[in-house]
Amino acid sequence: MVTQQTLKRLAAQHGTPLFVVDHNEIRNNYATFRKYLPRVQAYFAVKALPDPTVVQTLFEAGASFDVASMPEFRIVHAYIKDMPDKARQDWIWDKIIYAHPIKDEGTLRELDPYKPLVTYDNAEEIRKIKRHAPHAGLALRLKVPNTGAMVELSSKFGAAPGEAVDLILAAVEAGLTVEGISFHVGSQTTNFENFVQAINLAAGIFAEAKSRGYTKMNVLDIGGGFPAPYDASVKPFRTLARRINTELDRLFPKEIQILAEPGRFLVATAATAVSRIIGKAVRDGKLCYYINDGVYHTFSGIIFDHCHYHPKTFKRGDKRTICTIFGPTCDALDVVSMSEELPENLELGDLLYTQNIGAYSIASTTPFNGFPPAKVVHVNR
Protein backbone atom coordinates (compact mmCIF):
# COMPACT_ATOMS: atom_id res chain seq x y z
CA MET A 1 0.00 0.00 0.00
CA VAL A 2 1.27 3.49 -0.84
CA THR A 3 2.53 5.30 2.28
CA GLN A 4 1.24 8.63 3.51
CA GLN A 5 4.65 10.15 2.85
CA THR A 6 4.51 9.02 -0.77
CA LEU A 7 0.99 10.38 -1.21
CA LYS A 8 2.02 13.79 0.17
CA ARG A 9 5.11 13.85 -2.05
CA LEU A 10 3.07 13.00 -5.14
CA ALA A 11 0.48 15.68 -4.28
CA ALA A 12 3.26 18.25 -3.95
CA GLN A 13 4.74 17.12 -7.27
CA HIS A 14 1.57 16.78 -9.34
CA GLY A 15 -1.05 18.83 -7.53
CA THR A 16 -4.56 17.65 -6.72
CA PRO A 17 -6.94 15.98 -7.27
CA LEU A 18 -4.80 12.91 -7.70
CA PHE A 19 -5.52 9.24 -8.36
CA VAL A 20 -2.57 7.04 -7.37
CA VAL A 21 -2.49 3.49 -8.75
CA ASP A 22 -0.21 0.99 -6.98
CA HIS A 23 0.77 -1.76 -9.42
CA ASN A 24 2.31 -3.91 -6.70
CA GLU A 25 -1.15 -4.14 -5.18
CA ILE A 26 -2.64 -5.15 -8.54
CA ARG A 27 -0.06 -7.89 -8.94
CA ASN A 28 -0.62 -9.09 -5.37
CA ASN A 29 -4.39 -9.21 -5.87
CA TYR A 30 -3.99 -11.18 -9.09
CA ALA A 31 -1.60 -13.60 -7.37
CA THR A 32 -4.11 -14.06 -4.55
CA PHE A 33 -6.89 -14.83 -7.01
CA ARG A 34 -4.77 -17.42 -8.79
CA LYS A 35 -3.50 -18.96 -5.54
CA TYR A 36 -6.93 -19.65 -4.10
CA LEU A 37 -8.72 -20.39 -7.40
CA PRO A 38 -6.00 -22.29 -9.29
CA ARG A 39 -8.44 -23.82 -11.76
CA VAL A 40 -9.95 -20.47 -12.76
CA GLN A 41 -8.43 -18.20 -15.41
CA ALA A 42 -8.96 -14.52 -14.51
CA TYR A 43 -10.36 -12.30 -17.26
CA PHE A 44 -9.93 -8.79 -15.85
CA ALA A 45 -13.15 -6.77 -16.22
CA VAL A 46 -11.64 -3.74 -17.96
CA LYS A 47 -14.65 -1.58 -17.11
CA ALA A 48 -13.58 -1.51 -13.45
CA LEU A 49 -10.46 0.54 -14.27
CA PRO A 50 -10.06 1.06 -18.03
CA ASP A 51 -6.44 2.21 -17.99
CA PRO A 52 -3.89 0.92 -20.55
CA THR A 53 -1.12 0.74 -17.95
CA VAL A 54 -3.29 -1.41 -15.68
CA VAL A 55 -4.10 -3.68 -18.63
CA GLN A 56 -0.38 -4.00 -19.35
CA THR A 57 0.46 -4.98 -15.77
CA LEU A 58 -2.25 -7.63 -15.66
CA PHE A 59 -1.36 -8.99 -19.09
CA GLU A 60 2.25 -9.36 -17.99
CA ALA A 61 1.03 -11.14 -14.85
CA GLY A 62 -0.88 -13.68 -16.97
CA ALA A 63 -4.42 -12.32 -16.96
CA SER A 64 -6.92 -12.39 -19.81
CA PHE A 65 -9.57 -9.71 -20.35
CA ASP A 66 -13.32 -9.19 -20.19
CA VAL A 67 -14.48 -6.25 -22.28
CA ALA A 68 -17.99 -4.88 -22.65
CA SER A 69 -17.54 -2.20 -25.32
CA MET A 70 -15.35 -1.52 -28.33
CA PRO A 71 -13.42 1.28 -26.55
CA GLU A 72 -12.50 -1.26 -23.87
CA PHE A 73 -11.63 -3.77 -26.58
CA ARG A 74 -9.33 -1.19 -28.19
CA ILE A 75 -7.49 -0.57 -24.92
CA VAL A 76 -6.44 -4.21 -24.95
CA HIS A 77 -5.90 -4.34 -28.70
CA ALA A 78 -3.72 -1.21 -28.78
CA TYR A 79 -1.42 -2.69 -26.20
CA ILE A 80 -1.17 -5.97 -28.12
CA LYS A 81 -0.31 -4.14 -31.35
CA ASP A 82 2.66 -2.51 -29.64
CA MET A 83 4.00 -5.77 -28.20
CA PRO A 84 7.18 -7.42 -29.53
CA ASP A 85 6.60 -9.99 -32.28
CA LYS A 86 7.19 -13.02 -30.06
CA ALA A 87 4.80 -11.82 -27.36
CA ARG A 88 2.18 -10.95 -29.98
CA GLN A 89 2.44 -14.44 -31.43
CA ASP A 90 1.83 -15.89 -27.97
CA TRP A 91 -1.45 -14.01 -27.66
CA ILE A 92 -4.46 -16.30 -27.97
CA TRP A 93 -7.59 -14.46 -29.09
CA ASP A 94 -9.86 -16.94 -27.38
CA LYS A 95 -8.52 -15.53 -24.10
CA ILE A 96 -10.63 -12.40 -24.49
CA ILE A 97 -14.36 -12.41 -23.84
CA TYR A 98 -16.84 -9.77 -24.93
CA ALA A 99 -19.13 -10.22 -21.95
CA HIS A 100 -21.91 -7.74 -22.69
CA PRO A 101 -24.98 -9.86 -23.62
CA ILE A 102 -26.50 -7.08 -25.78
CA LYS A 103 -24.37 -5.76 -28.64
CA ASP A 104 -25.23 -3.38 -31.46
CA GLU A 105 -24.77 -4.49 -35.05
CA GLY A 106 -21.72 -2.29 -35.68
CA THR A 107 -19.94 -3.77 -32.69
CA LEU A 108 -20.60 -7.30 -33.89
CA ARG A 109 -19.26 -6.51 -37.37
CA GLU A 110 -16.11 -5.04 -35.87
CA LEU A 111 -15.64 -8.02 -33.56
CA ASP A 112 -16.19 -10.75 -36.12
CA PRO A 113 -12.67 -10.88 -37.67
CA TYR A 114 -11.20 -11.65 -34.24
CA LYS A 115 -13.44 -14.70 -33.72
CA PRO A 116 -14.10 -13.72 -30.10
CA LEU A 117 -16.04 -15.42 -27.37
CA VAL A 118 -19.22 -13.40 -26.75
CA THR A 119 -22.15 -13.78 -24.39
CA TYR A 120 -25.83 -13.73 -25.30
CA ASP A 121 -29.12 -14.31 -23.44
CA ASN A 122 -32.01 -14.08 -25.90
CA ALA A 123 -33.22 -15.13 -29.34
CA GLU A 124 -32.86 -11.70 -30.95
CA GLU A 125 -29.17 -11.67 -30.05
CA ILE A 126 -28.74 -15.02 -31.81
CA ARG A 127 -30.13 -13.52 -35.01
CA LYS A 128 -27.81 -10.50 -34.74
CA ILE A 129 -24.73 -12.62 -34.09
CA LYS A 130 -25.59 -14.97 -36.96
CA ARG A 131 -25.85 -12.05 -39.36
CA HIS A 132 -22.97 -9.85 -38.19
CA ALA A 133 -20.48 -12.03 -36.24
CA PRO A 134 -20.91 -15.63 -37.43
CA HIS A 135 -17.31 -16.49 -36.51
CA ALA A 136 -17.82 -15.74 -32.81
CA GLY A 137 -18.06 -18.43 -30.17
CA LEU A 138 -21.01 -18.07 -27.81
CA ALA A 139 -21.56 -18.40 -24.09
CA LEU A 140 -25.14 -18.30 -22.81
CA ARG A 141 -25.56 -15.80 -19.97
CA LEU A 142 -27.71 -17.45 -17.28
CA LYS A 143 -29.92 -15.56 -14.82
CA VAL A 144 -28.85 -16.46 -11.27
CA PRO A 145 -29.60 -15.20 -7.74
CA ASN A 146 -28.06 -11.81 -6.86
CA THR A 147 -29.24 -11.73 -3.24
CA GLY A 148 -27.03 -9.53 -1.10
CA ALA A 149 -24.99 -8.07 -3.96
CA MET A 150 -24.14 -4.37 -3.78
CA VAL A 151 -25.13 -4.04 -7.44
CA GLU A 152 -27.56 -6.64 -8.79
CA LEU A 153 -27.49 -7.48 -12.49
CA SER A 154 -30.01 -10.27 -13.03
CA SER A 155 -32.94 -7.92 -13.56
CA LYS A 156 -31.18 -6.65 -16.69
CA PHE A 157 -29.34 -9.67 -18.07
CA GLY A 158 -29.57 -13.44 -18.13
CA ALA A 159 -31.73 -16.17 -19.61
CA ALA A 160 -34.07 -17.95 -17.21
CA PRO A 161 -32.87 -21.50 -16.43
CA GLY A 162 -36.06 -22.93 -17.95
CA GLU A 163 -35.31 -21.42 -21.38
CA ALA A 164 -31.54 -21.83 -21.31
CA VAL A 165 -31.18 -25.07 -23.26
CA ASP A 166 -33.76 -23.95 -25.81
CA LEU A 167 -31.58 -20.87 -26.46
CA ILE A 168 -28.46 -23.01 -26.71
CA LEU A 169 -30.08 -25.29 -29.28
CA ALA A 170 -31.51 -22.31 -31.17
CA ALA A 171 -28.02 -20.89 -31.58
CA VAL A 172 -26.69 -24.26 -32.74
CA GLU A 173 -29.53 -24.60 -35.23
CA ALA A 174 -28.56 -21.17 -36.57
CA GLY A 175 -25.10 -22.53 -37.35
CA LEU A 176 -23.31 -20.98 -34.38
CA THR A 177 -21.10 -22.69 -31.82
CA VAL A 178 -22.11 -22.44 -28.16
CA GLU A 179 -18.96 -23.00 -26.13
CA GLY A 180 -20.47 -22.79 -22.67
CA ILE A 181 -22.40 -21.03 -19.95
CA SER A 182 -21.76 -17.75 -18.13
CA PHE A 183 -23.37 -16.06 -15.15
CA HIS A 184 -22.86 -13.10 -12.83
CA VAL A 185 -23.88 -13.20 -9.16
CA GLY A 186 -23.92 -9.40 -8.80
CA SER A 187 -21.16 -6.94 -8.05
CA GLN A 188 -19.50 -7.00 -4.60
CA THR A 189 -21.32 -10.15 -3.55
CA THR A 190 -20.76 -10.91 0.13
CA ASN A 191 -23.43 -13.61 0.11
CA PHE A 192 -21.30 -16.56 -0.97
CA GLU A 193 -24.37 -18.75 -1.45
CA ASN A 194 -24.96 -16.86 -4.70
CA PHE A 195 -21.90 -18.55 -6.19
CA VAL A 196 -22.91 -21.97 -4.88
CA GLN A 197 -26.42 -21.72 -6.30
CA ALA A 198 -25.21 -20.34 -9.63
CA ILE A 199 -22.62 -23.08 -10.15
CA ASN A 200 -25.27 -25.70 -9.40
CA LEU A 201 -27.72 -24.07 -11.84
CA ALA A 202 -25.03 -24.03 -14.53
CA ALA A 203 -24.25 -27.71 -13.93
CA GLY A 204 -27.93 -28.49 -14.41
CA ILE A 205 -27.94 -26.66 -17.75
CA PHE A 206 -24.85 -28.57 -18.90
CA ALA A 207 -26.58 -31.85 -17.99
CA GLU A 208 -29.85 -30.92 -19.72
CA ALA A 209 -28.03 -29.81 -22.87
CA LYS A 210 -26.18 -33.12 -22.96
CA SER A 211 -29.39 -35.07 -22.47
CA ARG A 212 -30.88 -33.21 -25.46
CA GLY A 213 -27.95 -34.05 -27.69
CA TYR A 214 -25.59 -31.07 -27.40
CA THR A 215 -22.21 -32.14 -25.99
CA LYS A 216 -19.80 -29.48 -27.29
CA MET A 217 -19.82 -27.09 -24.34
CA ASN A 218 -16.47 -26.89 -22.55
CA VAL A 219 -16.47 -23.45 -20.90
CA LEU A 220 -17.97 -22.22 -17.65
CA ASP A 221 -17.66 -18.49 -16.95
CA ILE A 222 -18.41 -17.81 -13.27
CA GLY A 223 -18.44 -14.06 -13.86
CA GLY A 224 -17.46 -11.37 -11.38
CA GLY A 225 -18.77 -10.30 -8.02
CA PHE A 226 -15.71 -11.29 -5.99
CA PRO A 227 -15.83 -8.82 -3.10
CA ALA A 228 -13.13 -6.30 -2.32
CA PRO A 229 -12.23 -5.97 1.38
CA TYR A 230 -13.76 -2.55 1.89
CA ASP A 231 -14.29 -3.26 5.59
CA ALA A 232 -14.09 -6.01 8.20
CA SER A 233 -17.57 -7.30 7.37
CA VAL A 234 -16.27 -8.82 4.11
CA LYS A 235 -15.16 -12.39 4.70
CA PRO A 236 -11.68 -13.39 3.44
CA PHE A 237 -11.39 -14.31 -0.23
CA ARG A 238 -9.98 -17.73 0.67
CA THR A 239 -13.29 -18.55 2.38
CA LEU A 240 -15.21 -17.85 -0.82
CA ALA A 241 -12.61 -19.69 -2.89
CA ARG A 242 -13.03 -22.85 -0.81
CA ARG A 243 -16.77 -22.84 -1.50
CA ILE A 244 -16.25 -22.27 -5.22
CA ASN A 245 -13.52 -24.91 -5.55
CA THR A 246 -15.65 -27.49 -3.78
CA GLU A 247 -18.58 -26.99 -6.16
CA LEU A 248 -16.43 -26.83 -9.29
CA ASP A 249 -14.58 -30.03 -8.44
CA ARG A 250 -17.82 -31.79 -7.53
CA LEU A 251 -19.82 -30.76 -10.58
CA PHE A 252 -17.44 -30.06 -13.47
CA PRO A 253 -14.81 -32.46 -14.84
CA LYS A 254 -11.26 -31.20 -15.35
CA GLU A 255 -11.69 -30.85 -19.11
CA ILE A 256 -14.18 -28.01 -18.58
CA GLN A 257 -12.35 -24.67 -18.78
CA ILE A 258 -13.33 -22.35 -15.92
CA LEU A 259 -12.95 -18.62 -16.30
CA ALA A 260 -14.03 -15.63 -14.24
CA GLU A 261 -14.34 -11.87 -14.69
CA PRO A 262 -12.85 -10.21 -11.57
CA GLY A 263 -12.71 -6.44 -11.77
CA ARG A 264 -13.30 -4.88 -8.39
CA PHE A 265 -11.31 -7.57 -6.56
CA LEU A 266 -8.19 -6.89 -8.63
CA VAL A 267 -8.14 -3.08 -8.54
CA ALA A 268 -10.30 -1.70 -5.72
CA THR A 269 -7.51 -1.72 -3.14
CA ALA A 270 -4.90 -0.62 -5.67
CA ALA A 271 -5.78 3.08 -5.87
CA THR A 272 -5.87 6.02 -3.48
CA ALA A 273 -7.41 9.41 -4.18
CA VAL A 274 -5.80 12.59 -2.83
CA SER A 275 -7.85 15.78 -2.69
CA ARG A 276 -7.45 19.24 -1.22
CA ILE A 277 -9.79 21.23 1.02
CA ILE A 278 -10.92 24.30 -0.91
CA GLY A 279 -13.69 25.51 1.40
CA LYS A 280 -14.92 25.32 4.99
CA ALA A 281 -18.23 26.41 6.48
CA VAL A 282 -20.68 25.70 9.30
CA ARG A 283 -24.24 25.08 8.09
CA ASP A 284 -27.10 24.45 10.48
CA GLY A 285 -24.53 23.87 13.20
CA LYS A 286 -22.63 21.22 11.24
CA LEU A 287 -19.07 21.58 9.98
CA CYS A 288 -18.73 21.24 6.21
CA TYR A 289 -15.57 20.75 4.20
CA TYR A 290 -15.41 21.31 0.43
CA ILE A 291 -12.79 19.41 -1.59
CA ASN A 292 -11.60 19.62 -5.19
CA ASP A 293 -12.87 16.16 -6.15
CA GLY A 294 -16.37 14.73 -6.02
CA VAL A 295 -19.07 12.46 -7.37
CA TYR A 296 -18.70 13.74 -10.93
CA HIS A 297 -15.11 12.56 -10.88
CA THR A 298 -13.20 10.10 -8.66
CA PHE A 299 -16.08 9.62 -6.22
CA SER A 300 -18.55 8.68 -8.97
CA GLY A 301 -18.90 5.24 -7.34
CA ILE A 302 -21.08 6.86 -4.69
CA ILE A 303 -23.73 7.42 -7.37
CA PHE A 304 -23.15 4.62 -9.85
CA ASP A 305 -21.69 1.86 -7.70
CA HIS A 306 -23.55 2.29 -4.38
CA CYS A 307 -20.15 2.57 -2.72
CA HIS A 308 -19.22 4.42 0.48
CA TYR A 309 -15.82 6.05 0.79
CA HIS A 310 -14.16 7.39 3.90
CA PRO A 311 -11.68 10.23 3.34
CA LYS A 312 -8.91 10.50 5.91
CA THR A 313 -6.59 13.31 6.86
CA PHE A 314 -2.83 13.46 7.18
CA LYS A 315 -3.30 16.03 9.93
CA ARG A 316 -3.78 15.12 13.56
CA GLY A 317 -6.43 16.84 15.59
CA ASP A 318 -7.37 16.41 19.23
CA LYS A 319 -11.00 17.26 18.65
CA ARG A 320 -12.92 15.37 15.97
CA THR A 321 -16.47 15.90 14.84
CA ILE A 322 -19.03 14.49 12.44
CA CYS A 323 -18.91 16.64 9.33
CA THR A 324 -20.09 16.76 5.74
CA ILE A 325 -17.72 16.56 2.78
CA PHE A 326 -18.89 18.24 -0.42
CA GLY A 327 -17.41 18.04 -3.91
CA PRO A 328 -16.43 21.14 -5.89
CA THR A 329 -19.37 21.53 -8.28
CA CYS A 330 -22.43 23.71 -7.88
CA ASP A 331 -24.71 20.66 -7.75
CA ALA A 332 -26.15 19.68 -4.35
CA LEU A 333 -25.90 16.04 -5.46
CA ASP A 334 -22.12 16.38 -5.23
CA VAL A 335 -21.77 14.98 -1.69
CA VAL A 336 -18.88 12.71 -0.79
CA SER A 337 -20.12 12.01 2.74
CA MET A 338 -22.79 13.37 5.09
CA SER A 339 -21.28 11.83 8.21
CA GLU A 340 -17.51 11.64 8.24
CA GLU A 341 -15.51 11.99 11.45
CA LEU A 342 -12.63 14.41 10.89
CA PRO A 343 -10.67 16.92 12.99
CA GLU A 344 -12.24 20.34 13.47
CA ASN A 345 -8.94 22.07 12.83
CA LEU A 346 -8.56 21.26 9.12
CA GLU A 347 -7.86 24.35 7.05
CA LEU A 348 -7.94 25.44 3.43
CA GLY A 349 -5.19 23.67 1.53
CA ASP A 350 -5.05 20.61 3.79
CA LEU A 351 -5.10 17.24 2.06
CA LEU A 352 -7.47 14.31 2.41
CA TYR A 353 -6.80 10.83 1.08
CA THR A 354 -9.25 8.04 0.28
CA GLN A 355 -8.17 4.41 0.05
CA ASN A 356 -9.73 1.43 -1.78
CA ILE A 357 -11.11 3.62 -4.55
CA GLY A 358 -9.64 1.82 -7.56
CA ALA A 359 -12.80 0.19 -8.92
CA TYR A 360 -15.63 1.96 -10.77
CA SER A 361 -14.41 5.42 -9.80
CA ILE A 362 -12.47 7.31 -12.46
CA ALA A 363 -14.15 5.00 -14.96
CA SER A 364 -17.31 7.12 -14.63
CA THR A 365 -15.98 10.69 -14.58
CA THR A 366 -17.83 13.46 -16.42
CA PRO A 367 -16.91 17.00 -17.51
CA PHE A 368 -19.79 18.56 -15.54
CA ASN A 369 -19.10 22.18 -14.53
CA GLY A 370 -15.78 22.01 -16.34
CA PHE A 371 -13.78 20.82 -13.35
CA PRO A 372 -10.82 18.66 -14.43
CA PRO A 373 -10.66 15.02 -13.36
CA ALA A 374 -7.98 13.72 -11.05
CA LYS A 375 -4.54 13.19 -12.56
CA VAL A 376 -3.68 9.49 -12.70
CA VAL A 377 -0.23 8.59 -11.36
CA HIS A 378 1.15 5.05 -11.52
CA VAL A 379 3.61 3.81 -8.90
CA ASN A 380 5.57 0.55 -8.55
CA ARG A 381 5.41 -0.20 -12.25
C-alpha positions in Angstrom: 0.0 0.0 0.0 1.3 3.5 -0.8 2.5 5.3 2.3 1.2 8.6 3.5 4.7 10.1 2.9 4.5 9.0 -0.8 1.0 10.4 -1.2 2.0 13.8 0.2 5.1 13.8 -2.0 3.1 13.0 -5.1 0.5 15.7 -4.3 3.3 18.3 -3.9 4.7 17.1 -7.3 1.6 16.8 -9.3 -1.1 18.8 -7.5 -4.6 17.6 -6.7 -6.9 16.0 -7.3 -4.8 12.9 -7.7 -5.5 9.2 -8.4 -2.6 7.0 -7.4 -2.5 3.5 -8.8 -0.2 1.0 -7.0 0.8 -1.8 -9.4 2.3 -3.9 -6.7 -1.2 -4.1 -5.2 -2.6 -5.1 -8.5 -0.1 -7.9 -8.9 -0.6 -9.1 -5.4 -4.4 -9.2 -5.9 -4.0 -11.2 -9.1 -1.6 -13.6 -7.4 -4.1 -14.1 -4.5 -6.9 -14.8 -7.0 -4.8 -17.4 -8.8 -3.5 -19.0 -5.5 -6.9 -19.7 -4.1 -8.7 -20.4 -7.4 -6.0 -22.3 -9.3 -8.4 -23.8 -11.8 -9.9 -20.5 -12.8 -8.4 -18.2 -15.4 -9.0 -14.5 -14.5 -10.4 -12.3 -17.3 -9.9 -8.8 -15.9 -13.1 -6.8 -16.2 -11.6 -3.7 -18.0 -14.7 -1.6 -17.1 -13.6 -1.5 -13.5 -10.5 0.5 -14.3 -10.1 1.1 -18.0 -6.4 2.2 -18.0 -3.9 0.9 -20.5 -1.1 0.7 -17.9 -3.3 -1.4 -15.7 -4.1 -3.7 -18.6 -0.4 -4.0 -19.4 0.5 -5.0 -15.8 -2.3 -7.6 -15.7 -1.4 -9.0 -19.1 2.3 -9.4 -18.0 1.0 -11.1 -14.9 -0.9 -13.7 -17.0 -4.4 -12.3 -17.0 -6.9 -12.4 -19.8 -9.6 -9.7 -20.4 -13.3 -9.2 -20.2 -14.5 -6.2 -22.3 -18.0 -4.9 -22.6 -17.5 -2.2 -25.3 -15.3 -1.5 -28.3 -13.4 1.3 -26.5 -12.5 -1.3 -23.9 -11.6 -3.8 -26.6 -9.3 -1.2 -28.2 -7.5 -0.6 -24.9 -6.4 -4.2 -25.0 -5.9 -4.3 -28.7 -3.7 -1.2 -28.8 -1.4 -2.7 -26.2 -1.2 -6.0 -28.1 -0.3 -4.1 -31.4 2.7 -2.5 -29.6 4.0 -5.8 -28.2 7.2 -7.4 -29.5 6.6 -10.0 -32.3 7.2 -13.0 -30.1 4.8 -11.8 -27.4 2.2 -10.9 -30.0 2.4 -14.4 -31.4 1.8 -15.9 -28.0 -1.5 -14.0 -27.7 -4.5 -16.3 -28.0 -7.6 -14.5 -29.1 -9.9 -16.9 -27.4 -8.5 -15.5 -24.1 -10.6 -12.4 -24.5 -14.4 -12.4 -23.8 -16.8 -9.8 -24.9 -19.1 -10.2 -21.9 -21.9 -7.7 -22.7 -25.0 -9.9 -23.6 -26.5 -7.1 -25.8 -24.4 -5.8 -28.6 -25.2 -3.4 -31.5 -24.8 -4.5 -35.1 -21.7 -2.3 -35.7 -19.9 -3.8 -32.7 -20.6 -7.3 -33.9 -19.3 -6.5 -37.4 -16.1 -5.0 -35.9 -15.6 -8.0 -33.6 -16.2 -10.7 -36.1 -12.7 -10.9 -37.7 -11.2 -11.7 -34.2 -13.4 -14.7 -33.7 -14.1 -13.7 -30.1 -16.0 -15.4 -27.4 -19.2 -13.4 -26.8 -22.1 -13.8 -24.4 -25.8 -13.7 -25.3 -29.1 -14.3 -23.4 -32.0 -14.1 -25.9 -33.2 -15.1 -29.3 -32.9 -11.7 -31.0 -29.2 -11.7 -30.0 -28.7 -15.0 -31.8 -30.1 -13.5 -35.0 -27.8 -10.5 -34.7 -24.7 -12.6 -34.1 -25.6 -15.0 -37.0 -25.9 -12.1 -39.4 -23.0 -9.8 -38.2 -20.5 -12.0 -36.2 -20.9 -15.6 -37.4 -17.3 -16.5 -36.5 -17.8 -15.7 -32.8 -18.1 -18.4 -30.2 -21.0 -18.1 -27.8 -21.6 -18.4 -24.1 -25.1 -18.3 -22.8 -25.6 -15.8 -20.0 -27.7 -17.4 -17.3 -29.9 -15.6 -14.8 -28.8 -16.5 -11.3 -29.6 -15.2 -7.7 -28.1 -11.8 -6.9 -29.2 -11.7 -3.2 -27.0 -9.5 -1.1 -25.0 -8.1 -4.0 -24.1 -4.4 -3.8 -25.1 -4.0 -7.4 -27.6 -6.6 -8.8 -27.5 -7.5 -12.5 -30.0 -10.3 -13.0 -32.9 -7.9 -13.6 -31.2 -6.6 -16.7 -29.3 -9.7 -18.1 -29.6 -13.4 -18.1 -31.7 -16.2 -19.6 -34.1 -18.0 -17.2 -32.9 -21.5 -16.4 -36.1 -22.9 -18.0 -35.3 -21.4 -21.4 -31.5 -21.8 -21.3 -31.2 -25.1 -23.3 -33.8 -23.9 -25.8 -31.6 -20.9 -26.5 -28.5 -23.0 -26.7 -30.1 -25.3 -29.3 -31.5 -22.3 -31.2 -28.0 -20.9 -31.6 -26.7 -24.3 -32.7 -29.5 -24.6 -35.2 -28.6 -21.2 -36.6 -25.1 -22.5 -37.3 -23.3 -21.0 -34.4 -21.1 -22.7 -31.8 -22.1 -22.4 -28.2 -19.0 -23.0 -26.1 -20.5 -22.8 -22.7 -22.4 -21.0 -19.9 -21.8 -17.8 -18.1 -23.4 -16.1 -15.2 -22.9 -13.1 -12.8 -23.9 -13.2 -9.2 -23.9 -9.4 -8.8 -21.2 -6.9 -8.1 -19.5 -7.0 -4.6 -21.3 -10.2 -3.5 -20.8 -10.9 0.1 -23.4 -13.6 0.1 -21.3 -16.6 -1.0 -24.4 -18.8 -1.5 -25.0 -16.9 -4.7 -21.9 -18.6 -6.2 -22.9 -22.0 -4.9 -26.4 -21.7 -6.3 -25.2 -20.3 -9.6 -22.6 -23.1 -10.2 -25.3 -25.7 -9.4 -27.7 -24.1 -11.8 -25.0 -24.0 -14.5 -24.3 -27.7 -13.9 -27.9 -28.5 -14.4 -27.9 -26.7 -17.8 -24.8 -28.6 -18.9 -26.6 -31.9 -18.0 -29.9 -30.9 -19.7 -28.0 -29.8 -22.9 -26.2 -33.1 -23.0 -29.4 -35.1 -22.5 -30.9 -33.2 -25.5 -28.0 -34.0 -27.7 -25.6 -31.1 -27.4 -22.2 -32.1 -26.0 -19.8 -29.5 -27.3 -19.8 -27.1 -24.3 -16.5 -26.9 -22.5 -16.5 -23.5 -20.9 -18.0 -22.2 -17.7 -17.7 -18.5 -17.0 -18.4 -17.8 -13.3 -18.4 -14.1 -13.9 -17.5 -11.4 -11.4 -18.8 -10.3 -8.0 -15.7 -11.3 -6.0 -15.8 -8.8 -3.1 -13.1 -6.3 -2.3 -12.2 -6.0 1.4 -13.8 -2.5 1.9 -14.3 -3.3 5.6 -14.1 -6.0 8.2 -17.6 -7.3 7.4 -16.3 -8.8 4.1 -15.2 -12.4 4.7 -11.7 -13.4 3.4 -11.4 -14.3 -0.2 -10.0 -17.7 0.7 -13.3 -18.5 2.4 -15.2 -17.8 -0.8 -12.6 -19.7 -2.9 -13.0 -22.9 -0.8 -16.8 -22.8 -1.5 -16.3 -22.3 -5.2 -13.5 -24.9 -5.6 -15.7 -27.5 -3.8 -18.6 -27.0 -6.2 -16.4 -26.8 -9.3 -14.6 -30.0 -8.4 -17.8 -31.8 -7.5 -19.8 -30.8 -10.6 -17.4 -30.1 -13.5 -14.8 -32.5 -14.8 -11.3 -31.2 -15.4 -11.7 -30.8 -19.1 -14.2 -28.0 -18.6 -12.3 -24.7 -18.8 -13.3 -22.4 -15.9 -13.0 -18.6 -16.3 -14.0 -15.6 -14.2 -14.3 -11.9 -14.7 -12.9 -10.2 -11.6 -12.7 -6.4 -11.8 -13.3 -4.9 -8.4 -11.3 -7.6 -6.6 -8.2 -6.9 -8.6 -8.1 -3.1 -8.5 -10.3 -1.7 -5.7 -7.5 -1.7 -3.1 -4.9 -0.6 -5.7 -5.8 3.1 -5.9 -5.9 6.0 -3.5 -7.4 9.4 -4.2 -5.8 12.6 -2.8 -7.9 15.8 -2.7 -7.5 19.2 -1.2 -9.8 21.2 1.0 -10.9 24.3 -0.9 -13.7 25.5 1.4 -14.9 25.3 5.0 -18.2 26.4 6.5 -20.7 25.7 9.3 -24.2 25.1 8.1 -27.1 24.5 10.5 -24.5 23.9 13.2 -22.6 21.2 11.2 -19.1 21.6 10.0 -18.7 21.2 6.2 -15.6 20.7 4.2 -15.4 21.3 0.4 -12.8 19.4 -1.6 -11.6 19.6 -5.2 -12.9 16.2 -6.2 -16.4 14.7 -6.0 -19.1 12.5 -7.4 -18.7 13.7 -10.9 -15.1 12.6 -10.9 -13.2 10.1 -8.7 -16.1 9.6 -6.2 -18.6 8.7 -9.0 -18.9 5.2 -7.3 -21.1 6.9 -4.7 -23.7 7.4 -7.4 -23.1 4.6 -9.9 -21.7 1.9 -7.7 -23.6 2.3 -4.4 -20.1 2.6 -2.7 -19.2 4.4 0.5 -15.8 6.0 0.8 -14.2 7.4 3.9 -11.7 10.2 3.3 -8.9 10.5 5.9 -6.6 13.3 6.9 -2.8 13.5 7.2 -3.3 16.0 9.9 -3.8 15.1 13.6 -6.4 16.8 15.6 -7.4 16.4 19.2 -11.0 17.3 18.6 -12.9 15.4 16.0 -16.5 15.9 14.8 -19.0 14.5 12.4 -18.9 16.6 9.3 -20.1 16.8 5.7 -17.7 16.6 2.8 -18.9 18.2 -0.4 -17.4 18.0 -3.9 -16.4 21.1 -5.9 -19.4 21.5 -8.3 -22.4 23.7 -7.9 -24.7 20.7 -7.7 -26.2 19.7 -4.3 -25.9 16.0 -5.5 -22.1 16.4 -5.2 -21.8 15.0 -1.7 -18.9 12.7 -0.8 -20.1 12.0 2.7 -22.8 13.4 5.1 -21.3 11.8 8.2 -17.5 11.6 8.2 -15.5 12.0 11.5 -12.6 14.4 10.9 -10.7 16.9 13.0 -12.2 20.3 13.5 -8.9 22.1 12.8 -8.6 21.3 9.1 -7.9 24.3 7.0 -7.9 25.4 3.4 -5.2 23.7 1.5 -5.0 20.6 3.8 -5.1 17.2 2.1 -7.5 14.3 2.4 -6.8 10.8 1.1 -9.2 8.0 0.3 -8.2 4.4 0.0 -9.7 1.4 -1.8 -11.1 3.6 -4.6 -9.6 1.8 -7.6 -12.8 0.2 -8.9 -15.6 2.0 -10.8 -14.4 5.4 -9.8 -12.5 7.3 -12.5 -14.2 5.0 -15.0 -17.3 7.1 -14.6 -16.0 10.7 -14.6 -17.8 13.5 -16.4 -16.9 17.0 -17.5 -19.8 18.6 -15.5 -19.1 22.2 -14.5 -15.8 22.0 -16.3 -13.8 20.8 -13.3 -10.8 18.7 -14.4 -10.7 15.0 -13.4 -8.0 13.7 -11.1 -4.5 13.2 -12.6 -3.7 9.5 -12.7 -0.2 8.6 -11.4 1.2 5.1 -11.5 3.6 3.8 -8.9 5.6 0.6 -8.6 5.4 -0.2 -12.2 
